[in-house]
Amino acid sequence: MKSFFVTGTDTGVGKTVISCGLAALFKQKNVDVGVFKPFLSGVPRSHPKSDTSLLKQMSQTCLSHEDITPFECKEPLAPHVALMLEGRSVGMEEVINHWRNIKDKHDCFIVEGAGGISVPLGEDYLVSHLIKALELPVVIVTRPDLGTINHTYLTVEYAKKMGLHIIGIVINGTSNRPGLDEETNPKMIETLCGVPILGITPKLKHVTAENIQNMIEEHVDVSLFMNPMKMGRER
């Protein structure tokens, strides 16, 4: 199994939930998996309910909060904007150097971005540039309802233009009583984008570690993740 990067079509689409569920499931399958979310905005990484804490909990990694998320900022904004308000800036080489320091501590890693694929992380680079620099294949998380076809298609086309290898798409957060939009969007997304749908996951009423792992196990096809030949290049 190889490392991969989880990005989204927007903020709040459920990247962390999907990343956590995959990490927990891989751990259950005796995969030595680590997690890396280099940027976190709006909440301290050590907070019990932060994305960093949830990733650490569900992956059972020995990495510290600081290892998992080396760069945190106070305001819930795009990392580059939030950092500028604090008079700081993080260059991409800083992120890559941190990655080099931790990448051999597990057999594979799930790396999670911030917001969508074009969110600015620094003065001269976006999430997409970091993915390319890390040479990781991509999982795209998107929402299920009206408007998602446009957002998903644009994200996929941009990723392809950047030369990124896309493993597939996870449509996250379907309602208990899906409307016509949620019922028809998956097929149209797969047809337009030419990228496999890895899973269609429901919106969780109670976000617990057990519920997240069960959701991934029941609704996401993990076979592509377990097949290195289909995931692209080594990290």
Secondary structure, DSSP 8 states (H G I E B T S, - for coil): ---EEEEESSTTS-HHHHHHHHHHHHHHTT--EEEE--EEESS-TTSTTSHHHHHHHHHT-S--HHHH--EEESSSS-HHHHHHHTT----HHHHHHHHHHHTTSSSEEEEEEEEETT-EEETTEEHHHHHHHHT--EEEEE--STTHHHHHHHHHHHHHHTT--EEEEEEEEE-SS--HHHHHHHHHHHHHH---EEEEEE--SS--HHHHHHHHHHHB--HHHH-GGGS-S--
